[in-house]
C-alpha cells in the first residue's frame, strides 16, 4: 500500500519517470483506494465520483473556495515572504477567471463569452482558418524532410489558431507561449515556491501584453469575435475590466496547452497502435469518433482540484470543509465499470463519449468545440495525406503534472 501511495504522490508532483506510464498507478488507485484522504486532500478516482465532482453546481464544492482552502493557506504560510506574495498575486489573477468562479459570477461571465464558441460561430469564423493552418503546417513539415518534433508542431497549431481567435500577431506567439507555459507549470500547484514566483512574473508580462493587445484592437476597430464580445460586455457593465482581461488570459492558457496534449499524445497513441492507425487510414470517416476515443484514452488534463464547501462523507471517508478534493480524470476515463476493455485504444468503440475529459455541467469546457475542430482537422488530414506516418527516435521523456506531456516527440511523415 505504501508503494501505491508513494507512486500517487509522485504523479501528483510531476515525477518524470512515472509520467511515462501513469495508468497502472491510476488504475490501482481506483481499485484499491477509490476515495483516499491524505491530510487535507481527498483524491477521487472512480468514474461515478469524479463525474459527480465535475458536474456539481457549487452545492458541495467551490471553485473560488480554493483560494482559502487548507492546502493553499498552508502554502502561503510555508513559502518565504517573496514566494507567499507571488502566490497570492497568482491566485488573484486566477480568481477572476471563469474556471474559478462560483454563481452568480460564473453564469454572468459565461453568458458573455459563450456565443463566439457556439457551433455555428465556430463553423463560420474558425473552420476554414483551422483547415488552412493544418494543411499549411503539415505540408511545411513534410517538405522539410518529413521528420520533425511533433510536440513542437502540436503546440504551434493550437497557438496559431488561438492567435486567429484573439487577434495575436504570429510573431508574438512564441513569447506568449513562454508565459503560458510558466503559468501551466504552476496551475493548481501549492507545493513549489519557485513555480509560484515564475508564474507571478509570467502573469505580470502576460496581463501587460493583453492590455496593449486589446487597446490596439479597440483603437483600430479590428476586434475578433471573442474580444469584441468581451469589450462590448465591459462597456455595458456586464463584466469588469479585470474579468475581461482574465478571460483573455484563460483562453491563452487553456486554449492551447490541453489541445496540444490531445494532438501530440493522440498521434503518439495512434502510431503506437498500428491496427488503430490503419483502421483510421482505411476509414477516415471515423475521425470524429477517434477524437472522442483519444480524449478518453489520452485525457489531456489528468486531474483537477476543487474545495469542499461543507463537511461530509464520501463512501465512508470524512471530508472536512476546506479540504482540497481532487478528481483524477485519467483514472475515471479507464474505469471498467463504464468502459469495456478500458485500457485498450479502440476508435470503433461506442462508449467513448462517457469520458470526463472536457468536464461536465456548468463548467463544461468552453473551448471543447474548438479543440474537437482542431483535432478532427489534424487527424483527418494525416490519415488521408500521410498514411505512412510513424514514430522516429528514442524513448520519450515526459514532463508536466496534471498536463502530462512529452518533452519531444520525433515523427516521420510520409504519404
Buried (B, 14 or more C-beta within 10 A) or exposed (E): EEEBBEBBEBBBEBBEEBBEEBBEBBBBBBBEBBBBBBEBBBBBBBBBBBBBBBBBEBEBBBBBBBBEBBBBBEBBEEBEEEBBBBBBBBBBBBBBBBBBBBEEBBBBBBEBBEEBBEEEBBEEBBEEBBBEBBBEBBEEBBEEEBBBBBBBBBBBBBBBBBBBBBBBEEEEBEEBBEBBBBBBBBBBBBBBBEBBBBBBBBBBBBBEBBEEBBEEBBEEEEBBBBBBBBBBBBEEEBBBEBBBBBBBBBBBBBBBBBBBBBBBBBBBBBBEBEEBBEBBBEBBEBBEBBBBBBBBBBBBBBBBBBBBBEEEEBEEBEBEBBBBBBBBBBBBBBBEEBBEEBEEBBBEBEBBEBBBBBBBEBBEBBBBBBBBBBBBBBBBBBBEBBBEBBBBEEEBEBEBBBBBBBEEBBBBBEE
